[in-house]
Amino acid sequence: MIQTMIEIGLYLIGAIFLGYIFGWLITKAFLEKRCEQQLKQYYEENAEKIREANKIKEELIHYKKTNRELLEENSRLALGYNGQKYVLDEHNATLDEFQKLLKSKNDIIEKLTTQLSMAEDKQLAMKKKYDAEIDAFLYERIDITKKYKALLDKLKKSDNFRDIENHNSWFSKMFSTSSKS
């Protein structure tokens, strides 16, 4: 008898368990069918809104993808820009050094040009002075030669000329003139 009661109890527990599972499956199927109908009705009522939402979703996905691509390109370009900026900074530093060197060379050239101009002016003044001195010397020589000739003519007229003619002086050698002229 106990054994029969245990069997009956086990059958009852099994029946309850099976009833519960069948009830759950039937309720699930019913709810799925009902939810599908509601979902279908919702899709039919809001089809345009759903298409717009899907379109916005696709655009959003596209914008995210484009944004990611642009960020990657931006970082790649930024690396290139930083490299070029580094090279340009080095070139600018080199150019600055060259400009300083060029400026110092220009200053030196300007000083040397000024000194050259002053030297040329000095040389021109000295040339004029020496030309004037040479001209004065030539005029003086011509004047002395004329005076010498005049004295010589005077001496030729005098009796003492023969003594002087035999006795040649350095002055007569320097200003050699023919005695026959």
C-alpha positions as a printed Julia matrix, in Angstrom:
181×3 Matrix{Float64}:
   0.0     0.0     0.0
   2.67    2.43    0.71
   4.25    1.44   -2.43
   1.04    2.16   -4.31
   0.79    5.53   -2.65
   4.32    6.33   -3.58
   3.61    5.3    -7.15
   0.42    7.35   -7.24
   2.3    10.34   -5.77
   5.06   10.0    -8.32
   2.51    9.74  -11.11
   0.76   12.83   -9.8
   4.05   14.76   -9.61
   4.92   13.59  -13.15
   1.43   14.58  -14.38
   1.76   18.01  -12.74
   5.22   18.45  -14.22
   4.06   17.36  -17.69
   0.97   19.59  -17.38
   3.12   22.5   -16.42
   5.46   21.94  -19.4
   2.55   21.52  -21.85
   0.83   24.6   -20.43
   4.02   26.58  -20.73
   4.57   25.45  -24.34
   0.97   26.22  -25.3
   1.14   29.64  -23.64
   4.45   30.32  -25.37
   3.05   29.35  -28.78
  -0.05   31.43  -28.17
   1.99   34.44  -27.01
   4.39   34.09  -29.95
   1.47   34.04  -32.35
  -0.11   37.02  -30.63
   3.23   38.91  -30.53
   3.83   38.11  -34.18
   0.44   39.54  -35.07
   1.04   42.65  -32.99
   4.52   43.0   -34.45
   3.16   42.55  -37.96
   0.47   45.12  -37.28
   3.07   47.47  -35.78
   5.31   47.02  -38.83
   2.4    47.7   -41.16
   1.38   50.81  -39.25
   4.91   52.13  -38.85
   6.52   50.81  -42.04
   7.47   54.29  -43.24
   8.94   55.21  -39.86
  10.83   51.91  -39.75
  12.24   52.52  -43.24
  13.3    56.02  -42.17
  14.82   54.62  -38.96
  16.67   51.95  -40.97
  17.82   54.61  -43.42
  19.03   56.78  -40.52
  20.71   53.72  -39.01
  22.48   53.0   -42.32
  23.53   56.65  -42.59
  24.76   56.55  -39.01
  26.78   53.41  -39.77
  28.11   55.1   -42.91
  29.03   58.27  -40.95
  30.73   56.23  -38.25
  32.72   54.37  -40.89
  33.58   57.63  -42.68
  34.48   59.25  -39.38
  36.78   56.34  -38.49
  38.41   56.5   -41.95
  38.85   60.28  -41.65
  40.34   59.93  -38.18
  42.8    57.33  -39.46
  43.71   59.54  -42.43
  43.98   62.54  -40.12
  46.36   60.69  -37.81
  48.38   59.5   -40.84
  48.5    63.04  -42.25
  49.34   64.43  -38.82
  52.31   62.06  -38.65
  53.38   63.2   -42.12
  52.81   66.82  -41.17
  54.85   66.41  -38.0
  57.66   64.84  -40.01
  57.51   67.6   -42.6
  57.29   70.22  -39.84
  60.42   68.76  -38.24
  62.27   68.84  -41.57
  61.01   72.36  -42.29
  62.06   73.51  -38.83
  65.55   72.13  -39.49
  65.63   73.82  -42.91
  64.42   77.08  -41.35
  67.17   76.87  -38.74
  69.73   76.25  -41.5
  68.29   79.12  -43.53
  68.45   81.39  -40.49
  72.12   80.5   -40.07
  72.74   81.18  -43.77
  70.91   84.5   -43.52
  73.02   85.51  -40.52
  76.15   84.44  -42.39
  74.99   86.28  -45.51
  74.22   89.39  -43.47
  77.66   89.29  -41.88
  79.21   88.77  -45.33
  77.14   91.67  -46.68
  78.35   93.81  -43.78
  81.95   92.81  -44.54
  81.42   93.52  -48.25
  79.89   96.9   -47.38
  82.85   97.77  -45.12
  85.33   96.62  -47.77
  83.46   98.58  -50.45
  83.6   101.68  -48.24
  87.31  101.11  -47.61
  87.87  100.52  -51.34
  86.04  103.74  -52.19
  88.1   105.62  -49.65
  91.31  104.02  -51.01
  90.27  104.86  -54.58
  89.53  108.45  -53.56
  92.88  108.63  -51.79
  94.65  107.08  -54.77
  92.92  109.53  -57.14
  93.92  112.46  -54.94
  97.52  111.18  -54.8
  97.53  110.7   -58.59
  96.31  114.25  -59.08
  98.95  115.49  -56.65
 101.71  113.5   -58.38
 100.47  114.57  -61.81
 100.57  118.17  -60.61
 104.08  117.66  -59.19
 105.26  116.01  -62.44
 103.73  118.84  -64.47
 105.4   121.39  -62.17
 108.72  119.54  -62.49
 108.4   119.47  -66.29
 107.56  123.16  -66.41
 110.46  123.86  -64.07
 112.79  121.76  -66.24
 111.62  123.55  -69.35
 112.14  126.86  -67.57
 115.63  125.83  -66.37
 116.47  124.56  -69.86
 115.41  127.88  -71.35
 117.51  129.75  -68.79
 120.45  127.4   -69.47
 120.16  128.02  -73.19
 119.96  131.73  -72.61
 123.09  131.59  -70.41
 124.78  129.37  -72.94
 123.98  131.83  -75.7
 125.33  134.59  -73.54
 128.48  132.62  -72.88
 128.95  131.89  -76.54
 128.98  135.54  -77.14
 131.55  136.05  -74.44
 135.29  135.25  -74.66
 135.34  132.68  -71.87
 133.16  130.27  -73.79
 136.06  128.18  -75.02
 137.11  127.33  -71.5
 133.63  126.14  -70.55
 133.21  124.15  -73.77
 136.24  122.02  -73.01
 135.18  121.53  -69.43
 131.9   119.55  -69.38
 129.81  119.8   -66.21
 127.19  117.41  -64.84
 124.62  120.08  -65.5
 125.51  120.24  -69.15
 125.48  116.44  -69.4
 122.05  116.22  -67.8
 120.55  118.86  -69.99
 122.41  117.9   -73.06
 121.75  120.18  -75.94
 123.72  120.31  -79.04
 126.08  123.21  -79.1
 125.48  123.58  -82.78
 121.84  124.49  -82.5
